[in-house]
Amino acid sequence: MTNDFDDSRNRKNRLLKLLEERKAAQEKKEKAKKIPTIPFSPIIIIPQFIKQEYKILKEPIDSVRLLPNGKKLPPPFEIIELENLLGAIKNSFDSKNKKTRVYETILESALATTRPLLELYNLIPQIWNGSSTAISDFKKILDQSSRHVGFRPHGLKIKKDLNFQKLKSMADRLPGSGGLGPCGPIFFIKPDVIHSIQESIYFMAGGNASFLQNSMAIVSQLWKNTQVLDTLNVLANRPKGDVFPELSGYMDRVAETYRLEGNLGKIEEQRIKANRGNLGPMQSPMGGTWFPPEPGFPFPPPGPNGGPSFPGFPIDCQPIRDYCQDILIGPSRTYRGEMPTSVSSTEITRISSTSVCGGYDVIIEGQGFGNVQGNRGIVFGTIEVRIKSWSDRKIVVTATSHVQGTVCIGIIDRDKENRRKEIHRTNQIAFRELATAAGPCLSMPGRIIDLPYKQDSPVCIGVNQITIGKPTIRHFTINNAKNPVVESGSDLIMKWEVENATSIRFSTVPNPRTSPPRNFPSGNSLFGIHPLGALTDRNYIVHTYTIEAKNSCGTSTAKVDVTVTASYKLNILGIEVTQAIQKFNWNDPAENNSVFLVSNKLTMVRVYPENTLTNGFDFGNGPNRIRDVEARLEVKYSDGQISYFSNSYDPSSTILAGAESDLNREDLSQSFNFILPTQKLDGTCELTAEIFKNPRLGLGNFASSSTSVTFKKTKRLKLALILVNDTINSLSAPTQQDFNNTFRLGKGRVPIGDTNFTIYIPTNHREISTMSITYLIPNVGMISYHEDLKTESGWENLLDRLDDIADDYDGSDDVIWVGLVPSPTTNIYSWGGLANYGKVKGWFDNHKRLLSQNNRPGTLVHEIAHTLTIKHAASINTTTNANAHSCGSPAGVDNSMVSTIEDVGVDVLRYKNKTNSPHVLPKGVPSLMTYCSPTINGKNWSNEYSWVSIDLWNRLKNNF
Amino acid sequence: MRKYTSFYTLIGQLKKAETRQAPADQLQFLPMFLKNRTIDLGKIISQKSDLNALLFDKNRDLILKIPLGISSYCSGESSLESKSVRGYIPYDEKTAKISFEFNGRVIQELTIPPVIPSLIIPNRFEKELNQEKVELKWSITDSQKMSFVSKVFFSNTDGKSWIPVGNRTNTNAMEIDTRNLPGGKSCCFAVQISDGYRNARVETNRFSAPEKPPILMIIEPIAGAVLKEGELIQLHGQGFDINSQEPILDNLLWESSIQGKLEMGSSAHVKLRKGKHKLSLRLLETNKDIVNSVEVEVV
């Protein structure tokens, strides 16, 4: 097949011409025969036996044609009905109504795609009856139809590469091009089924081109698989005398259908045979139904084993038939067609007043009203009014206050109106059924537009026009909008248009904080354009402007809300990557993110937003602050993989973006904070952040920035853990889990990967007890050795025992021996922790060892630092440093160490877990190696919350 | 220089005078135990220290001068009283006296009797050690009638490596829980005694002990943790082989009571569905089912 669009316009014109001719012919026919309105069916009535024998169908074809000899094909009755309905709907509905247009589309499509097939099918009975004319017409139609294959209704081109997703989703139900599906590649589907599917698609699409294309792909597939035209063509071109042998025994098959229905007797069978060629309805032998069944009745049941009723014919695709049967049934049974006119106005010649208030009388003059009102009334537009008197030439009514503005008066015939409603009701049911069936059949959304009812209204003929009630405000806008959003500083231009008013007044509601521009015009002009002045507000505020229009009937008002806003742009000031502490300064970005980053360690990315507001405009969050800004982060890892993060941690996904000068790094709520999963943090990672206000790509509301950082591995930390049971002071030993938790909270301050540590277990000393023992050493004397942790010597002795044990285990010198002692509820111990200074001399003291109280993560890290030869940092002056509230005096101070942290620290784990402890450690907080306790945001904390300085971070990293 | 293979480990504290009447400085040290070590003595001797151990023979001739390490506890370096002393003093059979000099002044002297104490362990173990508790006893014979401190050791490698059992003790017996001991085909106990300097050591007969299962530890998440659905959750755990005294970081499988098998490895990141999970760490490739679990809740 080839596509042929060359004469599509001509065909369209021919179609329209034919429609007009058919409509005229039908009107003439109706007048002549006075045929009552027949319920319309968009589904073509096709003889049942033909339905059974459709082998295959082809792609939808267009065109209404004249035979080559100029003879018009007698249109099938059903097609005329279709055309009538189309014309009726076009006339009765507002052409701008979208729903009506959709409906027209369906009907036009039905005409365009079904006609050739229907004509062919209608010819077949005549062929069977030996009509050579019918055979000739059949071939001609086929020839012409074949040439026109490829035309699509409304110019819709179905491309081969259409998205077949819909079809795939139905693969289990519908056959595919590769023979998939329940019926394989060869099957036959009744053309009216396919036709109905196609109708449904147009109906459902509602003008959505992509939806239409996707859905039509399914129909295209169905047409291709059925290939009905090809088959019919083959049949039509067989030698004379051998025409349609496959169909010659059709009556037998009809009989079989009866037999399958269960109650067919010989008499009925013979009667049917005797009526060969009579395809009209007949009483069903089963009683109560008609045969052949009318469209919408259930199809005959299948033959044995679910196969075809007629041997030798391909399988009717049962799933599709089942699936789509409702499409046939619903609309075909209920559709009624055109709705009659119920309101007239041509009888009216004059009305007593062209402008009245509600409640006043109006005299309608004319002729032919009739002396009796009967079941008629007067409508103002679509509203019925009370009738005071009725005569053939004069009707007095009372104007209703329910109508305002200018309307036309008419006479309504309630009987016609009721018929109109009844037809609409049945039409509406048909629409709903069509939609209901189309949903499951085509996997389409179930929510379908409803067929609207439009009440009939009088035609305006000039003399029946009246203006009623209060003034009508046709237009009232500011800056051409009902509720404009206006930039601060902009001028306001007011526009109005009023009808039926005697006076006009404008006003605005003064705001306590500001005064909106109010240069209102004087006079009572019913329309105009007027400048109000410039907005001077610096706040996000709404001004309400009101117009009041008065006449003798009353006052009408309208309001416009003017929202004051300010434009701005978003920027990203910087992207900070921190694990515990980081250098970051947007005034000196050279050293940003220069603090060593450890591979596979919990890491937070802070994205600092900025906006360009500088005029102090307040959106309600303080001057120059923008709310509801969102952020995303893209991380490209060293292996090339990319992850996206859209959910920053608290403060959720929205944030206030202030100007640069307002940003404070010590406030975590002023940055978008993304916590990265640790497992891929190794090597160089590229970070790209974007911030935006929805809509994301809105003008000026989007900014992005990139940076790259490198994560490097550090040595694995080896810890030999001994749990200390303090029998001297009756305190139970901590557990392994206690250690896990303590170290979990502390390791954020140590430059190691989150899991880059190993725990060694001294098999026979997993738990030891404090003890007191006395040694008598010759010449030396008694040595009393006790491990009472209430005394300093007790701590020292216990620490020595750790060394003794380590020595007996042949512990290697890179293992840190950790004795975790209990944490008393009252502070009875001399120390929180104790450690030796690693290899001070560098030649002997080879067992790094420490003691630390349980649940003191800061102390544990402090002591670990000691085992790595790191000494204390000097105390700080708490009177001059607001970030510390108390300090001890440590021994062994290394004056080269810094005592307060050099930049902003973040406890990422506590922040992630939203604990109540400080998440941000402001610059100036005491270093972990002091004996000082921090004050953070005015609150005093224990020295457990002192933090790692950059200096300490680097020393730890270098000493591993 | 003579090559020494056995060294005493000196663990002590250098104490400053507590009162004006007391000796100026004291060296308090634990009874020293002898241990075979490979040590570069020349490197030690080349060090300089304020505290030295001087080894003299019976003729008061100096055999060796051994610098001792002085380090500080973090609690005090200059202002506090004590310093930590460590040293390796080589065993020389000619040593008759050790003088400890601090800044050139003798602050402690140790006279070493010429006789060696004898030590006997009467216990005789079956070929296979099956009992959970062992009462190990030993007897000491010393003509000097000194008091001794004992250490007990255990070897599962036919004496090639040792681990300590229990604490230093003044008694001559120790009840040992064998369930904590590593297993092996050739195991034995050893007792070593010291009166400060003089040592004696005796090993028991060899026996086999059953190998012990590895210990599995779940480090993260902690038991009872409340975790968030949809977040990557850090799993971290490890094993420790008692028999080889080595950590186990491979062949570890994480499982969830709700989601089944999760990940392999010492550490992993997973997303857990809502609910109460029993997270298990399982060691594969062992004959026994070694598993440890924690319960967490995902909300």
Interface residues (C-beta under 8 A of the other chain):
Chain A: P677 T678 Q679 Q736 Q737 N740 N741 R744 D754 T755 T758 I759 Y760 I761 P762 T763 N764 H765 R766 I768 M771 I773 T774 Y775 L776 I777 P778 N779 V780 I783 Y785 E792 S793 W795 E796 L799 D800 R801 D803 D804 I805 D807 D808 Y809 D810 W831 L834 A835 N836 Y837 V840 K841 W843 F844 D845 E863 H866 K871 H872 P890 A891 G892
Chain B: T9 I11 Q13 Q28 F29 L30 P31 K35 K43 I44 Q47 S49 L68 G69 I70 S71 S72 Y73 C74 S75 G76 E77 S78 S79 L80 E81 S82 S84 R86 G87 Y88 Q108 E109 L110 T111 P113 Q144 M146 S147 V149 K151 F153 F154 S161 W162 I163 P164 V165 G166 N167 R168 N170 N180 L181 P182 D195 G196 Y197 I215 M217 I218 I219 E220 I222 A223 L232 Q234 H236 Q238 F240 I242 Q245 P247 L249 S266 S267 A268 H269
